[in-house]
Amino acid sequence: MARDGFDCSELMEFAEQLGAQPKELEKVQKKLLRDEGSKLRRKTAQQARATVNRTAVHRKEYDRAAGQYHKSIKRGKVYTKDGQMRIRVYSNDPIGHLVEQEWTPKARDGSRGKKQLGREVFDKAAQGFDEQFQQAAEDALDEVINKL
């Protein structure tokens, strides 16, 4: 028992129970990341539809149908980096990085157009999603604790 009358034995018992459940915690964490990653993908695609025009590009180097950027937004798999589980939302459009960041269009005659600002679709969607993710993580943690 601690000096101020607080009994730590329940806290220690809880810590032992929590430490004995690594596989269960890993399953919950993976499910949370997959579910929230899918939600973030949908939010990012919605942001892209609202801010990026569907434009077809037909050049010698590449041919790109209208709306390809919007369709290319995907959710990745859960992976571990630096000891932490992660998931990502990405675009597999070959010129998607130009939409995200700023770029200068080049006309067929070789002249340069006006610099286009990046849309930062992924950053804006992630910032708007942060609070929702934090709430979902707290709810998942509460669910795991209540099971113990």
C-alpha positions as MATLAB code, in Angstrom:
seq = 'MARDGFDCSELMEFAEQLGAQPKELEKVQKKLLRDEGSKLRRKTAQQARATVNRTAVHRKEYDRAAGQYHKSIKRGKVYTKDGQMRIRVYSNDPIGHLVEQEWTPKARDGSRGKKQLGREVFDKAAQGFDEQFQQAAEDALDEVINKL';
ca = [
       0.000    0.000    0.000;
       1.251    3.463   -0.853;
       1.713    6.262    1.677;
      -1.434    8.162    0.796;
      -3.653    5.128    1.208;
      -3.924    4.249   -2.497;
      -3.812    0.509   -3.087;
      -1.607   -0.281   -6.095;
      -2.305   -4.014   -6.167;
      -5.273   -3.652   -8.551;
      -3.197   -1.521  -10.903;
      -0.389   -4.094  -10.886;
      -2.866   -6.907  -11.489;
      -4.341   -4.969  -14.420;
      -0.847   -4.396  -15.855;
      -0.122   -8.132  -15.632;
      -3.407   -8.967  -17.392;
      -2.668   -6.394  -20.057;
       0.839   -7.775  -20.560;
      -0.534  -11.289  -20.930;
      -2.714  -10.265  -23.894;
      -0.243   -9.215  -26.638;
      -1.906  -11.225  -29.424;
      -5.349   -9.924  -28.545;
      -4.061   -6.357  -28.456;
      -2.301   -6.842  -31.800;
      -5.537   -8.112  -33.386;
      -7.482   -5.137  -32.057;
      -4.803   -2.730  -33.250;
      -4.699   -4.252  -36.759;
      -8.486   -4.181  -37.039;
      -8.560   -0.559  -35.872;
      -5.907    0.448  -38.416;
      -7.644   -1.367  -41.274;
     -11.060    0.097  -40.435;
      -9.797    3.623  -39.904;
      -7.504    3.364  -42.942;
     -10.544    2.539  -45.082;
     -12.404    5.519  -43.651;
      -9.430    7.774  -44.357;
      -9.262    6.446  -47.931;
     -12.925    7.301  -48.456;
     -12.423   10.761  -46.948;
      -9.363   11.349  -49.149;
     -11.245   10.267  -52.277;
     -14.108   12.570  -51.321;
     -11.636   15.443  -50.843;
     -10.089   14.654  -54.246;
     -13.469   14.692  -55.993;
     -14.237   18.076  -54.416;
     -10.930   19.792  -55.226;
      -9.324   18.111  -58.261;
     -10.865   18.327  -61.737;
     -11.114   15.176  -63.826;
      -8.720   15.840  -66.662;
      -7.566   13.498  -69.395;
      -3.985   13.788  -70.619;
      -2.914   12.343  -73.969;
       0.805   12.717  -74.598;
       3.499   10.764  -76.335;
       5.039    9.798  -72.971;
       1.825    8.698  -71.258;
      -1.900    8.463  -71.747;
      -4.112    9.187  -68.760;
      -7.909    8.922  -68.699;
     -10.055   11.513  -66.954;
     -10.644   10.617  -63.312;
      -7.686    8.259  -63.012;
      -6.299   10.205  -60.050;
      -9.589    9.815  -58.194;
      -9.739    6.083  -58.833;
      -6.095    5.574  -57.880;
      -6.519    6.406  -54.180;
      -5.923    3.199  -52.219;
      -5.512    1.958  -48.665;
      -2.366   -0.027  -47.980;
      -1.786   -2.999  -45.727;
      -0.873   -2.825  -42.061;
       2.912   -2.837  -41.650;
       5.406   -2.306  -38.846;
       8.024    0.438  -38.908;
      10.203    1.524  -35.996;
       8.287   -0.842  -33.717;
       4.908    0.722  -34.502;
       2.070   -0.620  -36.598;
       1.091    1.687  -39.431;
      -1.168    1.896  -42.448;
      -1.096    4.316  -45.339;
      -3.403    5.816  -47.914;
      -1.726    6.480  -51.247;
      -2.264    7.153  -54.933;
      -0.852    4.800  -57.544;
      -1.412    7.366  -60.308;
       1.951    7.916  -62.066;
       1.499   11.685  -61.930;
      -0.454   11.872  -58.659;
       2.494   13.522  -56.935;
       2.108   16.473  -59.308;
      -1.477   16.971  -58.180;
      -0.379   16.834  -54.540;
       2.556   19.192  -54.941;
       2.918   22.183  -57.199;
       3.875   21.765  -60.852;
       4.305   23.729  -64.056;
       2.433   22.402  -67.098;
       4.241   22.016  -70.374;
       2.384   22.592  -73.648;
       2.847   20.384  -76.699;
       4.904   23.101  -78.378;
       7.359   23.027  -75.448;
       6.292   26.293  -73.811;
       5.690   26.423  -70.071;
       2.365   27.394  -68.564;
       1.494   29.076  -65.290;
       2.646   27.288  -62.121;
      -0.173   25.249  -60.611;
      -0.457   25.041  -56.836;
      -0.574   21.616  -55.236;
      -3.947   20.455  -53.967;
      -2.506   18.677  -50.903;
      -5.495   16.341  -50.903;
      -3.892   13.714  -48.670;
      -2.630   16.221  -46.089;
      -5.964   18.006  -45.821;
      -7.905   14.752  -45.509;
      -5.510   13.486  -42.820;
      -5.788   16.706  -40.821;
      -9.580   16.579  -40.937;
      -9.544   12.898  -39.967;
      -7.195   13.200  -36.969;
      -9.889   13.855  -34.355;
     -12.067   10.999  -35.621;
      -9.093    8.604  -35.494;
      -8.179    9.651  -31.955;
     -11.751    9.003  -30.803;
     -11.810    5.575  -32.487;
      -8.482    4.665  -30.863;
      -9.799    5.670  -27.425;
     -12.968    3.631  -27.984;
     -10.950    0.568  -29.036;
      -8.708    0.911  -25.988;
     -11.750    1.218  -23.707;
     -13.203   -1.927  -25.289;
      -9.977   -3.882  -24.653;
      -9.823   -2.659  -21.064;
     -13.458   -3.570  -20.423;
     -12.819   -7.126  -21.673;
     -10.126   -7.554  -19.032;
];
